[in-house]
Amino acid sequence: MISVDIKTEQERASRIPTSILLLTFTIAPFILHNYPITVLPLAFLGLFEELIHIFFIKLFKCPKLYSPGMVTAEIQAIVTIILFTYLIKNNILSGLDYLIGALVMFVCFIIMQKTITMMIGYKYSDVYKNLKKQLAKK
């Protein structure tokens, strides 16, 4: 997608930051169970994943409405919608909590992406430059 030649070792190592982020987002609500806000970054990630999959499928005009991880992303989105329905119906969190949860998710996601790009020897800005070049070709 971004026209980068990645070695197998780099590809395997790049999964480490993603795993750390997902594990942290998943375990935090269990450790800090008295703070319902801790579930929001994972919930927002579930919605974000689903939207990103659909966005990139449409952006790159993929022949199939599928990309790796799409099924998981759709399941996450469904669970997230159920979770948000429950949280809102029971008035468990405030609007500010939702904003903080979304910000935490996006900041952590950007840090993870920056770490991955550094691991493969790129600057974070290079990824977007390569993506723009690819989009210009289409």
N, C-alpha and C positions, 0 to 999 in steps of 0.2 A: 504494500500500500504506500509506503514512503520511500521506496527504492533504495533501501539500505541493505548491504550485504552483511548479514550477521552470522558469526560462527556459531556452531552448535553449543560450545561452552558458554558463550555470551547469552544465547537464547535460554539455556538452562538457568544460568545465574540471574537472568532478568526476572525470573519467576519469584525470586526470594523477596524483593520489596512488595510485590503484589500479595504474596502469601502472608507476610507480616501485617500488611494493612487489613486484609480480610480477617485474619486471626484476631487482631486487636479489636476490630469493630464487632466481631462475633462474641468474644469473651468478655468485653467491657460490661455489657448489660448484666451478665451473671455475677461478676465481681461487685459491681456497683448497683445491685438490684434495688436499692432504695431511691435511686435517681433514674426515673423513667426517660429522661432526656438522653441517656446513653444509648438508647436503641435507635435514635433518629439518624445518626450518620450511616448506619447499615441500611436503614429503611430508604434514605435518600439515594444511597448507592444502588439499591435495587431498582428504583425508578430511573436513575441516570443510565444504568447499563442497558435497560430496555430501550430507552430513547436513542442512545448512541448506536445501538445495533441497527435500529430502523433507519436512522439518519444516514449511516454509512452505506447501507444497502441501497438507499435511494440516491445518495450522492454519487456512488460509483456505478450506478445503473446495473447492479448485479442481475444476472439472468434468473436467479432463484431468490425467493424471499427468505433466504436462510444464510446465516454465517455461523462459523464455529462459536458456540456459546449462546446461541440465540434461544434455545429451549430453556436453558438455565436462566437467562435474563428474563424471559417471559414468566417463568415460575416465580422468580424474585419479585417481579412487578405485581403479580396477583397477590402474593403474600403481603407485600408492602401496602397495597390498596386496602386489604382487609385490616392490617395493623392500623393504618391511618383512620379508617372508619371507626375502629374500636376506640382509639385515642380521642378522636374528636367527639364521638357520641358520649363518651364518659367524662369529657372535659378534664382530661388528665394533665394536659400541658397547655401552656399559653402560646400565643402567636410568636412571642420573642423566643421561646424554646425551639419552635420550628425553624426560625431564622438562624439561631445559633447552631442547631443540628445540621442544617444545610451548609452553613459556612465551614463548620468543622470537616464535613465530608469533602467539600471542594478543596479546602486547603490541604488536607491529607492526600487527596487524590493528585493534586498538582505536585506535591513533594514526592510522591511515589513515581509519577511520570518523569520528573526531573532526575530522580535517582536512576531510573532505568536508562534514560538517554545518556547520562554520564557513564554508566556501565558499558555502553556500547561505543563510547568514544565520541559522542555528539554533544553539541550544546542544545539546550532545550529549544532555542529559536530555530535551529537547523531543521528540526522535525516539521515545523510549520512552513518553512521555506520549501522543503521537499514536497510537502502536501500541496502547497500552492502550485508548484511546477506540475505535479501530476494532474491537478484539476484543470490547469490551463491546457493540457494535452487533450482533454476530453471534449 
